[in-house]
Amino acid sequence: MNVSPFNETLHHQSNRAIYRSARKWYKENKLHESKSALRYLLNRQYAPFRVKVLLARCYERLSFLLKDIEYEDLAREIYEDIIATARRRHRRKVTGEYNRLMNRIYELNENEYRAFIKARQLHTEQAPTPKKWLLLGSNFNIRKDVDFVINAYRNAIEIDPNYIMALYRLGYVYQFNKGNVQSAIPCYVRLVKLNPAEDHNESETDNARCVLDGCNQLGKIYFHRKEYRKVIALFNQALRIQSEFLPADILSGIRELIYLADLSAKQIQIRDTLDSHLKRVYYLSLNQLLSKYCREITVA
């Protein structure tokens, strides 16, 4: 395994000496050196509370100087880990710093600050409901802190892995707010396989709409990856959900998927087969769907 020259230097020092150096570098604003030394100490499991607090402060100062959201997230995660796992007196010591960080970084208004406090309270509740987490994420300003919203949706899904609306919103936030399609795909894949009638967190109709929206978003992803058979499978799934749970005019919401299913069927030369299947099962034709829903359509 390759060892960096910096870590090689630390390797020959005692843990106490490394910590003193890290603290000195922090005071001198040599933050990258201090950060590296502290992470090295964490790997050695030396004085984790003191090391974590100083590392969080390093990240906090780096985020302020560099305006880098990654360092903001790292500082917050360490503070939250201490609050969740450390002894009471240690928690008290960092809670004030954590709350000040939240206020300074996100410039929260009163309602948003209460949301952060509410999230902390939900973690300690005996039986927090997935619905509470969904509402917390949905009502928070995502531009202030997209990761707060993501964590709220993930907490909802952790309690109920088959929560269709939470899966859809989590996938959507990953895809469009974080620009992370890879993280969005598993959310969409899970939700499009679920039965809207078996998720009692929301109404069947809302669940079915979410499944259709998930099929639409996932279909676009698969089409751009040239996974044409998967696009057609999603199109069939969307039609099945619509026929069981929703009125026919709801198909306007999957107009992009209809269009891409037609293009995909042409690509793999099964358009006639697909059209025959639609006529036999749903009493629809591709041309009928394209004419009704896909005029002048553009797909990003």
Backbone torsions as a table, in degrees:
resi	resn	phi	psi	omega
1	MET	NA	133.3	178.1
2	ASN	-74.7	135.0	178.0
3	VAL	-117.5	130.3	-178.4
4	SER	-66.0	151.9	177.3
5	PRO	-56.3	-36.3	179.7
6	PHE	-62.8	-48.7	179.5
7	ASN	-66.1	-32.3	176.9
8	GLU	-63.1	-38.6	176.9
9	THR	-64.6	-44.4	-179.9
10	LEU	-63.5	-32.0	-174.6
11	HIS	-57.8	-27.7	-176.2
12	HIS	-94.2	5.6	179.9
13	GLN	-109.1	157.7	175.3
14	SER	-74.8	158.9	178.5
15	ASN	-58.7	-41.9	-179.1
16	ARG	-63.3	-40.2	179.3
17	ALA	-66.5	-39.7	178.6
18	ILE	-63.9	-42.4	179.8
19	TYR	-63.4	-42.6	177.8
20	ARG	-60.3	-41.8	178.1
21	SER	-63.3	-43.6	-179.6
22	ALA	-61.5	-41.5	179.1
23	ARG	-65.7	-40.5	178.0
24	LYS	-63.5	-45.3	179.7
25	TRP	-63.0	-38.5	178.3
26	TYR	-60.1	-45.8	-179.8
27	LYS	-64.4	-30.2	179.5
28	GLU	-88.7	4.3	-178.8
29	ASN	65.6	23.9	171.1
30	LYS	-89.5	73.2	-164.5
31	LEU	-74.1	-35.0	-179.9
32	HIS	-68.0	-38.2	176.8
33	GLU	-65.3	-44.2	179.4
34	SER	-62.2	-44.7	-179.7
35	LYS	-59.2	-46.2	-178.3
36	SER	-63.3	-41.4	179.4
37	ALA	-64.7	-41.4	-178.4
38	LEU	-67.6	-40.3	177.6
39	ARG	-64.9	-35.5	176.0
40	TYR	-62.8	-41.9	178.6
41	LEU	-66.0	-38.2	177.2
42	LEU	-60.3	-40.2	177.5
43	ASN	-62.8	-28.9	177.3
44	ARG	-85.7	-4.3	-178.9
45	GLN	59.4	41.0	179.5
46	TYR	-95.3	126.0	174.2
47	ALA	38.5	61.3	-169.7
48	PRO	-57.0	-35.3	-177.4
49	PHE	-65.5	-52.9	-178.6
50	ARG	-60.2	-42.0	-178.0
51	VAL	-66.1	-44.1	-179.8
52	LYS	-63.0	-42.3	-179.6
53	VAL	-61.8	-46.6	-179.2
54	LEU	-67.1	-36.1	178.0
55	LEU	-65.6	-41.4	176.7
56	ALA	-60.3	-41.2	178.1
57	ARG	-65.1	-37.2	175.8
58	CYS	-60.4	-49.3	179.8
59	TYR	-61.8	-40.0	-179.7
60	GLU	-62.5	-43.2	179.9
61	ARG	-69.7	-38.2	176.0
62	LEU	-62.2	-41.0	179.1
63	SER	-63.0	-36.8	-179.7
64	PHE	-70.1	-41.4	-176.4
65	LEU	-76.3	-38.9	-174.2
66	LEU	-98.9	-8.3	-176.5
67	LYS	54.5	43.7	-175.9
68	ASP	-107.9	116.3	-176.1
69	ILE	-65.5	-25.2	179.6
70	GLU	-63.4	-40.8	178.8
71	TYR	-69.3	-33.5	174.9
72	GLU	-59.3	-46.3	-178.8
73	ASP	-63.4	-41.2	-178.8
74	LEU	-65.1	-42.2	178.0
75	ALA	-62.5	-44.7	-178.8
76	ARG	-63.4	-43.3	-178.4
77	GLU	-61.5	-39.3	-179.5
78	ILE	-68.3	-45.5	177.8
79	TYR	-58.2	-44.4	-178.3
80	GLU	-66.2	-35.0	176.6
81	ASP	-64.9	-41.8	178.5
82	ILE	-63.7	-46.1	-178.3
83	ILE	-62.1	-34.7	-177.3
84	ALA	-80.4	-27.1	-169.0
85	THR	-122.0	-19.1	-172.3
86	ALA	-82.2	170.8	175.8
87	ARG	-66.2	161.6	-173.6
88	ARG	-57.5	-45.5	-176.8
89	ARG	-64.9	-32.6	177.0
90	HIS	-71.5	-38.8	178.1
91	ARG	-60.7	-44.2	-180.0
92	ARG	-59.8	-36.3	-176.9
93	LYS	-64.5	-35.6	-174.8
94	VAL	-101.4	-13.3	-176.5
95	THR	-60.1	-42.1	178.8
96	GLY	-62.6	-41.5	179.1
97	GLU	-65.3	-39.9	178.9
98	TYR	-62.4	-46.3	-179.0
99	ASN	-65.3	-38.2	177.4
100	ARG	-65.7	-38.3	176.6
101	LEU	-60.7	-44.9	179.6
102	MET	-59.8	-44.2	-179.7
103	ASN	-66.5	-43.3	-175.1
104	ARG	-71.8	-46.6	-174.4
105	ILE	-66.6	-46.2	-171.0
106	TYR	-98.8	-4.1	179.9
107	GLU	46.7	54.6	-171.9
108	LEU	-72.8	140.8	167.6
109	ASN	-81.7	-180.0	-173.2
110	GLU	-60.9	-42.9	-178.4
111	ASN	-65.7	-40.6	-178.8
112	GLU	-69.1	-38.3	177.2
113	TYR	-62.4	-40.5	178.2
114	ARG	-62.6	-31.8	178.8
115	ALA	-64.0	-41.6	177.5
116	PHE	-62.5	-43.5	179.3
117	ILE	-64.0	-40.7	179.4
118	LYS	-62.3	-39.3	178.8
119	ALA	-61.3	-41.5	177.7
120	ARG	-63.2	-41.2	-179.5
121	GLN	-65.6	-39.9	-179.5
122	LEU	-61.5	-34.3	179.7
123	HIS	-64.0	-26.5	-177.0
124	THR	-98.3	-5.4	179.8
125	GLU	-65.7	150.4	179.9
126	GLN	-62.0	-44.3	-179.0
127	ALA	-144.7	72.8	177.6
128	PRO	-64.2	141.3	-176.2
129	THR	-92.5	151.0	176.0
130	PRO	-60.0	-33.4	-179.8
131	LYS	-62.2	-39.3	179.4
132	LYS	-62.3	-42.6	179.3
133	TRP	-65.9	-40.1	178.8
134	LEU	-61.7	-45.4	-179.2
135	LEU	-64.7	-38.0	179.2
136	LEU	-62.2	-45.7	178.9
137	GLY	-68.2	-39.3	-176.7
138	SER	-69.0	-30.0	-176.1
139	ASN	-93.7	-0.4	-179.9
140	PHE	-92.5	146.2	179.6
141	ASN	-71.6	106.6	-173.1
142	ILE	-65.6	-24.2	179.3
143	ARG	-71.2	-23.8	177.8
144	LYS	-75.3	-39.6	-176.4
145	ASP	-162.5	92.5	-177.9
146	VAL	-65.2	-32.1	-178.3
147	ASP	-70.3	-29.6	175.2
148	PHE	-62.4	-43.9	179.7
149	VAL	-65.6	-44.3	178.4
150	ILE	-58.8	-45.3	-178.8
151	ASN	-64.5	-36.4	177.7
152	ALA	-63.2	-45.5	179.1
153	TYR	-66.2	-38.5	179.0
154	ARG	-65.5	-36.4	177.0
155	ASN	-65.2	-38.2	176.9
156	ALA	-61.5	-42.4	-177.8
157	ILE	-72.4	-31.5	177.8
158	GLU	-62.8	-37.0	178.3
159	ILE	-75.4	-42.0	179.5
160	ASP	-132.0	96.3	-176.5
161	PRO	-62.2	-15.2	-178.1
162	ASN	-107.2	25.5	179.4
163	TYR	-78.9	100.2	-170.4
164	ILE	-60.8	-48.3	-176.4
165	MET	-65.7	-38.3	178.3
166	ALA	-65.4	-40.4	177.6
167	LEU	-63.0	-42.9	-179.7
168	TYR	-64.6	-46.5	-177.4
169	ARG	-66.9	-35.9	177.0
170	LEU	-64.8	-45.9	177.4
171	GLY	-59.8	-42.5	-178.8
172	TYR	-63.8	-43.4	-179.9
173	VAL	-65.3	-43.2	176.5
174	TYR	-58.3	-45.3	-174.6
175	GLN	-70.8	-46.9	-169.3
176	PHE	-103.5	-24.7	179.3
177	ASN	-98.6	-33.5	177.0
178	LYS	-98.4	-14.4	-177.1
179	GLY	64.7	31.0	-176.0
180	ASN	-116.3	85.1	-176.6
181	VAL	-65.7	-36.1	-178.1
182	GLN	-60.5	-37.0	178.3
183	SER	-76.8	-26.0	-179.6
184	ALA	-73.1	-36.2	-172.9
185	ILE	-56.5	-48.7	-179.0
186	PRO	-60.8	-32.8	177.7
187	CYS	-64.8	-47.9	179.6
188	TYR	-64.4	-42.3	-178.6
189	VAL	-60.6	-42.3	180.0
190	ARG	-65.9	-44.1	-172.4
191	LEU	-72.6	-33.0	-176.8
192	VAL	-70.8	-14.3	178.6
193	LYS	-91.1	-7.4	-173.3
194	LEU	-86.7	152.9	178.1
195	ASN	-90.8	119.3	-178.9
196	PRO	-57.2	-26.1	-177.9
197	ALA	-77.1	-16.7	-174.9
198	GLU	-97.0	-6.0	176.4
199	ASP	-102.1	112.4	-173.6
200	HIS	-98.0	9.6	177.2
201	ASN	-71.7	-33.5	179.7
202	GLU	-131.3	175.7	179.6
203	SER	-71.8	157.6	177.0
204	GLU	-56.5	-41.0	-178.8
205	THR	-62.6	-47.1	179.0
206	ASP	-63.2	-40.4	178.2
207	ASN	-62.2	-44.2	-178.7
208	ALA	-63.8	-40.1	177.4
209	ARG	-61.5	-40.3	178.6
210	CYS	-63.8	-39.8	178.4
211	VAL	-63.1	-43.4	177.7
212	LEU	-61.8	-43.3	178.6
213	ASP	-63.1	-39.4	177.3
214	GLY	-63.7	-42.2	176.3
215	CYS	-59.6	-41.6	-178.2
216	ASN	-63.8	-48.5	-178.4
217	GLN	-66.9	-43.2	-179.0
218	LEU	-68.2	-35.2	177.6
219	GLY	-61.1	-40.2	178.3
220	LYS	-65.3	-39.5	178.7
221	ILE	-62.6	-47.8	-178.3
222	TYR	-65.3	-36.6	179.8
223	PHE	-63.2	-44.0	179.4
224	HIS	-65.9	-21.7	175.9
225	ARG	-91.3	1.7	179.4
226	LYS	64.5	30.1	175.7
227	GLU	-96.7	74.0	-166.9
228	TYR	-68.6	-36.0	-179.9
229	ARG	-65.8	-34.2	177.5
230	LYS	-67.5	-36.6	176.8
231	VAL	-60.1	-45.5	-178.9
232	ILE	-66.9	-38.5	177.7
233	ALA	-62.3	-40.4	177.9
234	LEU	-66.5	-38.1	176.9
235	PHE	-60.2	-44.7	177.3
236	ASN	-63.5	-40.7	178.4
237	GLN	-64.0	-41.5	179.1
238	ALA	-62.6	-42.7	178.6
239	LEU	-64.6	-37.8	179.3
240	ARG	-65.0	-44.9	179.6
241	ILE	-64.1	-42.9	179.0
242	GLN	-61.3	-44.5	-176.0
243	SER	-66.5	-29.0	-177.8
244	GLU	-88.4	-30.2	-168.3
245	PHE	-126.8	-14.6	-169.2
246	LEU	-133.8	157.6	174.9
247	PRO	-69.6	160.3	-174.4
248	ALA	-63.7	-35.0	-174.4
249	ASP	-69.2	-6.9	178.2
250	ILE	-70.0	-13.8	-179.0
251	LEU	-63.1	-17.5	175.1
252	SER	-59.3	-24.8	179.6
253	GLY	-73.9	-15.0	177.5
254	ILE	-117.4	31.0	-177.4
255	ARG	-59.6	-35.1	178.1
256	GLU	-66.8	-39.5	178.9
257	LEU	-66.5	-38.6	176.6
258	ILE	-58.7	-48.1	-178.4
259	TYR	-61.8	-44.3	-177.3
260	LEU	-72.8	-31.1	176.0
261	ALA	-64.4	-40.0	177.4
262	ASP	-63.1	-46.7	179.2
263	LEU	-63.7	-39.5	-179.5
264	SER	-65.0	-42.4	179.5
265	ALA	-61.9	-36.6	176.7
266	LYS	-67.0	-39.8	-178.0
267	GLN	-61.1	-39.1	-177.1
268	ILE	-105.7	13.7	170.5
269	GLN	58.5	47.7	175.8
270	ILE	-130.3	24.6	-176.4
271	ARG	-61.2	-43.7	-179.7
272	ASP	-63.0	-40.0	178.5
273	THR	-63.5	-44.4	179.1
274	LEU	-64.0	-42.2	-179.5
275	ASP	-62.5	-41.6	178.2
276	SER	-63.5	-40.4	178.2
277	HIS	-62.0	-43.9	-179.4
278	LEU	-63.7	-40.7	-179.5
279	LYS	-67.0	-38.4	-176.8
280	ARG	-73.6	-40.3	-173.1
281	VAL	-93.4	-40.8	-172.1
282	TYR	-116.0	-0.6	-177.9
283	TYR	57.8	39.1	178.8
284	LEU	-128.0	160.5	172.4
285	SER	-127.2	153.6	178.6
286	LEU	-59.9	-44.4	-178.9
287	ASN	-61.1	-39.3	178.4
288	GLN	-62.5	-45.3	-179.9
289	LEU	-65.9	-42.4	-179.6
290	LEU	-64.7	-41.5	-178.9
291	SER	-65.8	-37.0	-175.4
292	LYS	-81.3	-37.7	-169.9
293	TYR	-115.7	-14.7	-167.3
294	CYS	-120.2	27.6	176.9
295	ARG	-72.6	133.6	177.5
296	GLU	53.3	39.4	-178.2
297	ILE	-87.5	145.0	171.3
298	THR	-129.0	138.7	-179.4
299	VAL	-118.3	125.0	-178.2
300	ALA	-70.0	NA	NA
